[in-house]
Amino acid sequence: VEQPVQIPQDVDSKSKRWHFQSYNLTISNIWSPFLVKAATFEDINGVSTAEVQLHLDKLDKKWLDIYPSLDYMIISTGKWFLKAAVYHENGVIVGCHLCPGKNLIELGFEYAYKKTLHYVMDFIKTSKHKGLIFFRTSTPDHFKNGEWHNGGTCPKTIPAKEGEVKIKDLNRILRNIELEEFEKASAKVANNEVNLKLLDFTNLLLSRPDGHPGPYRQFQPYSMNKTAVVQNDCLHWCIPGPIDFWNDVIMEIVVNG
């Protein structure tokens, strides 16, 4: 369309904003993986040196501050809640997930995820926001013979046949929580004149193991060593096909409701 102007952000910010001047259009990519206030201690490969410190009763200001100005918004979260974390509420530690030796109550990621989504949905449904808000469910991954951190791969280059790929238990648990909290909110948003829509691509994406970058999460991963063992990305969606379908569905809803 045209070359956008990137709006300056803090040096250490993972969020990005671009402005298309001719159209007076601003697109924002807001980095808030938990939607609530969180302190993380990991590198670019997801290797952590300490548990996430998660404040379940404080919405993240990264998206909260910009929320009133957005005409269209897509909210998503999910698998970050599977990480080891310590949970805070009302300024005190109430428990954790995967923190042996901390002398804390093991509450599990389901506790934190339900709390967070309920809090987010409660804020949205009472916000009187006049824009169009999409809530996207978390998407399935296609790791085989391991996971992100221990050698999992996704070598398929064509879509899977019907019934060939089953949803993993963790993905199913996350999605069920998401659908439950969305249904609770959707019953009330209409009364508050809030336009909240659901984007659930789970069943479609189960059949698209070819949509991930695989070993190509970094540019030219084999340039130095053609037989190198590199970390695969079988979680994110970067290959043309599935992403184009997402865009088509979103545009259809935006244009025709």
Secondary structure, 3 states (H helix, E strand, C coil): CCCCEEECCCCCCCCEEEEEHHHCEEEEECCCCCCEEEECCECCCCCECCCEEEEEEEECHHHHCCHHHCCEEEECCCHHHHCCEEEEECCEEEEEECCCCCCCCECCHHHHHHHHHHHHHHHHHCCCCCCEEEEECCCCCCCECCCCCCCCECCCCCCCCCCCCCCCHHHHHHHHHHHHHHHHHHHHHHHHCCEEEEECCHHHHHCCHHHCCEHHHCCCCCCCCCCCCCCCECCCCCCCCHHHHHHHHHHHHHHHC
